[in-house]
């Protein structure tokens, strides 16, 4: 899927399908569930090679990729705070998952050039 063929409804539908297919024990609720849902979207290789659409990740994180750089930066900082490793540790997210989420956020930041 390339940038031009992005469909917000399809991404949301895919995310709901992924969450539904996982057991509630595995995904969990709250921030832990959010992290696991984000991590279930694609692999590192797919992200590195651009096979996962940047807009898909933005949609899942609640960012508007068409917003101005100033707005993107402001909202991205909120996301970084929300998914900070120290906060994640308190919620039961493993260090490995926190590290992977951090990597994905870094990749997204580089792609959005913010």
C-alpha positions in Angstrom: 0.0 0.0 0.0 1.5 3.3 -0.9 0.9 6.8 0.5 -1.6 7.7 -2.3 -3.8 4.7 -1.6 -4.3 5.4 2.1 -7.8 4.8 3.3 -8.5 5.7 6.9 -11.6 3.5 7.2 -9.6 0.5 6.0 -6.8 1.1 8.6 -9.4 1.5 11.4 -11.2 -1.7 10.2 -7.9 -3.6 10.1 -6.9 -2.4 13.6 -10.3 -3.4 15.0 -10.0 -6.8 13.3 -6.5 -7.3 14.9 -7.8 -6.4 18.3 -10.8 -8.6 18.0 -8.7 -11.6 16.8 -6.5 -11.4 19.9 -7.8 -12.7 23.2 -8.6 -10.0 25.8 -6.0 -11.5 28.1 -3.2 -11.0 25.5 -4.2 -7.5 24.5 -5.5 -6.2 27.8 -7.1 -2.8 28.2 -5.9 0.7 28.6 -2.5 1.8 27.6 -1.2 -1.8 27.6 -3.8 -2.7 25.0 -2.9 0.3 22.9 0.7 -0.6 22.9 0.0 -4.2 21.8 -2.3 -3.0 19.1 0.4 -0.6 17.7 3.0 -3.3 17.9 0.8 -5.7 16.0 0.8 -3.5 12.9 3.6 -4.7 10.6 7.1 -5.9 11.3 10.4 -3.9 11.6 11.3 -5.0 8.1 8.0 -3.8 6.7 8.4 -0.4 8.4 12.0 0.0 7.4 11.2 -0.8 3.7 8.2 1.5 3.6 5.7 -1.4 3.3 3.7 -0.1 6.2 2.1 3.2 5.4 3.2 6.2 7.5 -0.3 7.4 7.5 -1.5 4.1 9.0 0.7 4.6 12.0 -0.4 8.2 12.3 -4.0 7.2 12.2 -3.6 4.6 14.9 -1.7 7.1 17.1 -4.3 9.8 16.4 -2.0 12.1 14.4 -3.1 13.9 11.2 -0.2 13.5 8.8 -1.5 16.4 6.7 -1.3 18.9 9.7 1.3 21.6 9.9 4.8 20.8 11.3 4.0 22.8 14.4 0.8 20.9 15.1 2.5 17.5 14.4 5.4 18.3 16.8 3.0 19.3 19.5 0.8 16.2 19.2 3.9 13.9 18.8 5.3 15.2 22.1 2.0 14.2 23.8 2.3 10.7 22.3 6.0 10.5 23.4 5.0 11.4 27.0 2.1 9.0 26.9 4.3 6.1 25.8 7.4 6.9 27.8 9.1 3.8 29.0 8.9 4.7 32.7 5.1 5.1 32.4 4.8 1.9 30.4 6.7 -0.1 33.1 4.1 0.9 35.6 1.3 -0.4 33.4 2.7 -3.9 32.9 4.2 -3.4 29.4 7.4 -5.4 29.1 10.7 -3.7 28.5 11.0 -5.4 25.1 7.6 -4.0 24.0 8.5 -0.5 25.3 11.7 -0.7 23.3 10.0 -1.8 20.2 7.3 1.0 20.6 10.1 3.5 21.0 11.8 2.4 17.9 8.5 2.6 15.9 7.9 6.2 17.2 11.4 7.2 16.2 10.9 5.8 12.7 7.6 7.7 12.4 9.3 10.9 13.6 12.0 10.5 11.0 9.5 9.9 8.2 7.4 12.8 9.2 10.5 15.0 9.5 9.5 16.5 12.8 
